[in-house]
Amino acid sequence: MLKYFNDLTINEVAQVLKYPLGTAKTYLNKGLNKLRNIMRRDVV
């Protein structure tokens, strides 16, 4: 939500959440993959 709705960079998201940059990137990637799977299931 921070990245897409509040238009923060990944670096800013990591700072807000107090996570290392790599962890923030991993969480973003995992969340996007889960969302894609949900959307794919609902469309098909």
VOBA-1610 file (N, C-alpha, C; in pm, whole numbers, padded with zeros to 5 digits, always signed):
BEGIN
Met+00082-00119+00000Met+00000+00000+00000Met+00087+00126+00000Leu+00195+00122+00077Leu+00281+00240+00083Leu+00340+00273-00053Lys+00381+00172-00126Lys+00445+00195-00255Lys+00346+00244-00359Tyr+00232+00180-00368Tyr+00140+00209-00478Tyr+00036+00316-00446Phe-00013+00322-00324Phe-00114+00422-00291Phe-00054+00552-00238Asn+00058+00541-00166Asn+00123+00660-00112Asn+00241+00704-00199Asp+00267+00629-00305Asp+00370+00662-00404Asp+00509+00679-00341Leu+00543+00588-00248Leu+00676+00589-00187Leu+00770+00499-00267Thr+00898+00530-00261Thr+00996+00442-00324Thr+01017+00321-00232Ile+01083+00219-00285Ile+01110+00102-00203Ile+01201+00139-00086Asn+01296+00227-00110Asn+01383+00275+00000Asn+01301+00343+00109Glu+01206+00425+00071Glu+01122+00495+00170Glu+01033+00397+00245Val+00979+00297+00175Val+00897+00195+00239Val+00980+00121+00344Ala+01102+00084+00308Ala+01191+00013+00401Ala+01218+00099+00524Gln+01239+00228+00506Gln+01265+00316+00620Gln+01142+00329+00710Val+01024+00343+00649Val+00901+00357+00728Val+00877+00231+00811Leu+00896+00114+00749Leu+00870-00012+00818Leu+00988-00057+00904Lys+01100+00015+00894Lys+01222-00020+00968Lys+01270-00160+00934Tyr+01266-00192+00804Tyr+01317-00319+00751Tyr+01439-00289+00665Pro+01530-00387+00654Pro+01638-00372+00555Pro+01578-00364+00414Leu+01647-00301+00323Leu+01598-00284+00187Leu+01564-00418+00122Gly+01651-00517+00138Gly+01628-00649+00079Gly+01501-00714+00131Thr+01472-00697+00258Thr+01351-00754+00318Thr+01227-00685+00261Ala+01231-00554+00247Ala+01118-00481+00190Ala+01093-00526+00046Lys+01199-00545-00031Lys+01184-00592-00169Lys+01124-00732-00174Thr+01170-00818-00083Thr+01118-00955-00078Thr+00970-00955-00045Tyr+00931-00879+00057Tyr+00790-00873+00095Tyr+00704-00816-00018Leu+00753-00716-00088Leu+00680-00658-00200Leu+00661-00762-00309Asn+00768-00834-00341Asn+00761-00935-00446Asn+00665-01048-00408Lys+00672-01096-00284Lys+00583-01203-00238Lys+00437-01158-00242Gly+00413-01034-00199Gly+00276-00982-00200Gly+00221-00968-00341Leu+00305-00921-00434Leu+00261-00907-00573Leu+00231-01044-00634Asn+00313-01144-00603Asn+00288-01279-00655Asn+00158-01336-00600Lys+00130-01315-00471Lys+00004-01362-00413Lys-00115-01293-00480Leu-00104-01163-00502Leu-00211-01088-00566Leu-00234-01137-00708Arg-00125-01162-00782Arg-00138-01213-00919Arg-00211-01347-00920Asn-00175-01436-00825Asn-00240-01567-00818Asn-00389-01554-00787Ile-00423-01466-00696Ile-00564-01444-00662Ile-00640-01389-00783Met-00580-01291-00850Met-00646-01231-00966Met-00661-01333-01079Arg-00560-01414-01098Arg-00564-01516-01203Arg-00676-01616-01175Arg-00691-01656-01048Arg-00795-01751-01010Arg-00934-01693-01032Asp-00953-01566-00997Asp-01082-01502-01009Asp-01121-01475-01153Val-01025-01452-01241Val-01053-01420-01381Val-01086-01546-01459Val-01017-01654-01430Val-01035-01777-01507Val-01151-01852-01458
//
